[in-house]
Amino acid sequence: MDFNNASIFNRPRFFALCCLVIMAFVSIIAATSFFAALRGTEQTMVPEVRGKDLIEALLELQQKELYPRIDLRYSVSAADKGRILEQSPRAGSIVKAGRRIRLVVSQGMVLSVVEDYVGRNVDDVRIELQTLFASNPQPLLTLKEPFLYQYSGKPAGTILEQAPVPGVNIFSPVELEFVISRGEEEETVKMPALVGLGIADTMKEIGEAGIRFNFSIRLGQGRSSAETVIAQTPAAGVSMKGDAVAEITVAAPTQGDLEENEVFSLFRHRLPDNPYPLPATLEAILPGGERKTLVSLDHPGGDFSFPYRLPEGSVLVLSVLNREMYRETVP
């Protein structure tokens, strides 16, 4: 008997049947995997955990098969320490199990008592508090303005008194009240000789003397006097009170002395009055984008004026304490 010819393994019909069985099995596995993927991870509802203690919130999330992502933040109440201030997604949202829930947890208060600010400069304290509470929607300490001012032997801007007094416990937002020094009463300064000086040297002289100033411009008597001081009031050597204003006249160049599309003019703007000078800067943004500082000095507020020579289209920017107060375009 020929077993090779009789073997069912050599029959074409058997091989075809085997192939069909294998294909059916693979199809069943593929379909099962497909529907399992469609079904996905089980969904769950986000619980409300705001206002709860961190441990309690974590247990509730664990029961829902949710995981925390924790951010820390100072708050305005000592009682909030360790409690949930915010959550995302919000309570009631339907999410997949295993989702991370963002929790903002209170670190408590950044300060617990009022510090001693007497003897410090009020501007330094202002900047310190702004930095300290930059990330807080409701800062614990704010400054009550306008301040009270009085003359004293302390430098202008020095904090003389404060309320609440140092050491008072902070349980909620506090408004600080300061009494600020105006400096010496009836201070006098001697007017320097400015006639014949250029603008930069003039600013150096009056800046060192702490003199308040007001510029004006008029045509000079020739190219040699252009952009120099041709008149001043009061005269050189005259003693003047600290709040007096020196009038300074600068000679303007003729149109023929200017480059094409160049302008010589006077910048003017009125700043809020201050009881003592604050750092002020006048900058020019040139048409090409380059920034150029024209003058930087302490200014008490009121009328601010300064002569400039700039290309048309430049932008003048006046800032006080690094905060922009005004800008205009050179016509």
Sequence and secondary structure as in RCSB ss.txt:
>XXXX:A:sequence
MDFNNASIFNRPRFFALCCLVIMAFVSIIAATSFFAALRGTEQTMVPEVRGKDLIEALLELQQKELYPRIDLRYS
VSAADKGRILEQSPRAGSIVKAGRRIRLVVSQGMVLSVVEDYVGRNVDDVRIELQTLFASNPQPLLTLKEPFLYQ
YSGKPAGTILEQAPVPGVNIFSPVELEFVISRGEEEETVKMPALVGLGIADTMKEIGEAGIRFNFSIRLGQGRSS
AETVIAQTPAAGVSMKGDAVAEITVAAPTQGDLEENEVFSLFRHRLPDNPYPLPATLEAILPGGERKTLVSLDHP
GGDFSFPYRLPEGSVLVLSVLNREMYRETVP
>XXXX:A:secstr
  HHHH GGG HHHHHHHHHHHHHHHHHHHHHHHHHHHH S EEE    TTSBHHHHHHHHHHTT EEEEEEE  
S GGGTTBEEEEES TT EEETT EEEEEEE   S SB    TTSBHHHHHHHHHHHTTT SS SEEE SS EEE
  SS TTBEEEEES TT B SS EEEEEEEE  STT EEE    TT BHHHHHHHHHHHT EEEEEEEE SSGGG
TTBEEEEES TT EEETT EEEEEEEE  GGGS TTEEEEEEEEEE   SS EEEEEEEE TTS EEEEEEEEE 
SEEEEEEEEEETT EEEEEETTEEEEEEE  
